[in-house]
């Protein structure tokens, strides 16, 4: 078991019970990735930046004592470590690698014994609000490409979903409904002269003549055998025949100048984003709709969108989609808000980047950071607000460091346990009579 340094601070008040703060200090080679909490437990995912430690999923009680921990000898990382008291489990997901799938396990909260194990493949995972199910939220975009899956957290079984989505993003709308978003594509023909057959022929002919010159030079100077020379010469003869056979016919314009023939190409263009609301209870789709911004322009999320940040849902079941427009070969990103009924509400009007969502006391906050300039997005209007201004009007966020570069895109701020990511500490308050 890895050694953790613990410091105790006691705040004594005559009229109040004394409060003991237990500070758990991690080493320089360790990184606190994510904390999750239930009524009586805190789950922590610890990654490493050296070979002096192993990645771990740690289960603490609310006093800061370690109940048990799971080490990762394969040195990948944990991406889920969540206590689920209604089932009596500590749910963990250890990231796979190469062609190895992600390892999903449930451990008994009291004994630390493994109860069940399964696997899946995704960029990340999300538990349902009632902690009864877990979904894959997006394709990892690697050689381990996987389909969407729903895992029953009671026994690790897979729900018979009935569809095989691969390039997707998903999130929970509520305990029974799942949101899917897709980027669909359309193909159309275009006549262009982007590829000049005459220029291509001349380039290939020059390459052929260069290869022929090198071959003759090597043979004359005894650098290759006659047998090798004959083999290579036959290959070049075939290439020359192909060149002559495919030599382009250059048309003449009225001016007498050569005009290369038109080439018909197929251009793939993105449609606007499609959304599906799937009902887990009825095992059917409640709604399907193509969504647009308020001005009627399309929403793009790309070929391989990041499932961890493309969709967010607030407590009123409003849906936020992170998309982009391509303007002069540069991506301009935006956030679009829709109601539960998929009605457009607003879109950000200026470019945003490095989006991170914060969940604080059931409220959602969005941070944008461009070249160190940190702003929050007003979820009522879509306007950007300087962080200092937002903190003055909202005491709930006054102690949040919105400039910290998290390794995740969805951050849940703990209600009672304080984590200092930069100084690698977790502080557990404990009140004693």
Secondary structure by P-SEA (a helix, b strand, c coil): cbbbbbbbbbbbbccccbbbbbbbbbccccccccccccccbbbbbbbbcccccccbbbbbcccccccccccccccccccbbbbbcccccbbbbbbbcccccbbbbccccccccccbbbbbbccccccccccccccccccccccccccccccccccccccccccccccbbbbbccccbbbbbbbbbbbbbbbbccccaaaaaaaaaaaaaaaaaaaaaaaaaccccaaaaaaaaaaaaaaaaaaaaacccccccccccccccbbbbbbbbbccbbbbbbbcccccccbbbbbbccccbbbbbccccccccccccccccbbbbbbccccccbbbbbbbbbcccccccccccccccbbbbbbcccbbbbbbbcccbbbbbcccccccccaaaaaaaccccccccccccccccbbbbbcccccccccbbbbbbbbcc
